[in-house]
Amino acid sequence: MPQKALITGITGQTGSFLAKQLVEHGYEVHGTTRSLGNLPWRLQHFGITDDIHLHKLNATNFSEITEIAAHKFDYIFHLAAESSVASSLKQPTKTVMANVVQTTAWLEAIKNVSPECRFFNAVSSEVLKASEGPLDENAPRSAKNPYAVTKLASMNMAQVFRESFDLYIVNGLLFNHESELRDDRFVTAKIIRNLCLLSKDPKLAPFELGNVLAERDFSHAEDFARGIVASLHHEIPQDYVFASGVLCSVKDFFDTAARQLGFEPQWVGEGLEMTCRDGATGRALVGINPEYYRPIDELGKAGNATRAHTCLNWTPTVSFEDMIGRMIAYQRSRIE
Ligand code: F7E
């Protein structure tokens, strides 16, 4: 009998990489989606749409969640969420419903109808407090935006269920994870898409970013998917940081991508007056728009994934440059 796995949020970036890996490993893969009418383009990209059992789910409907949990999966990977910090600032109530109420409903459902199921809960580096040095699972907590508040609550809830009801539950403290399948609400995909468009059309006007001095710890989502699977196969359920350990600014990401596309990025000005031109042609590539700034944007958070290295034998394999190369190649193939 193949092992049965359910991925909530299977049509998202990380859900799709996870689905691909589980299908390749011979699992029977199920997934939830808001609408069966929407084409799951990421699953199509991997050619695995026919291998997936899709379940339509209204994510805040507790009885629908219980009905799906009653299929008695061996593993549930709970990734469905409002995952954009910017969107959470605009729609905090919706974010609480998607991230706290939904997660609690899944926890309650597995406790009631499938207590043997191993459950992965996707949490975020946004719940960790910035400080000197890379942050591990024991780093102090802090939540500076609605998204972070909801992820912290969902992590606390999952820990309470693990300790109170003896369930196998793992929280993954995921630092930024990007890929060719990222959507451009997120800064990396926005940069890649716009630079590819600029490189294709010499007359195109520059685009706009927010705080380019913000720093993040970027990895490839495919590497995290591998770690997430491994995290439910350890003998004890515990929480894991997944991260590269390397800090990089949005500006560094932009510069690396621009160079790979043949531009020579040259920045001038400060703050809102910053702009970047192509040194070879003098053409403006990007400017700053305060609309994309966050009210609070914590700087300098790198992750320490020692526990994942030690317990799961997990290490990232896709380098920063290769990740950007893959994002560019995919984006170019879509716009050419
Ligand atoms: O922003 C800055 C922005 O929206 C990254 C999610 O996966 O990782 C992700 O959250 C940085 C921020 O991702 C623009 O201010 C500048 O400092 O790509 P992002 P995020 O907020 O880090 C964490 C770990 C998660 O858990 C989340 O689910 O880039 N930035 N200019 C911009 N950001 C955006 N979106 N757009 C800009 O134009």
Residues whose N, C-alpha, C, O or C-beta is under 5 A from the ligand:
A	BS01	F7E	S83 S84 V85 S124 S125 E126 L174 F175 N176 R185 F186 V187 T188 E208 L209 G210 N211 V212 A214 V250 Y292 R294 D297
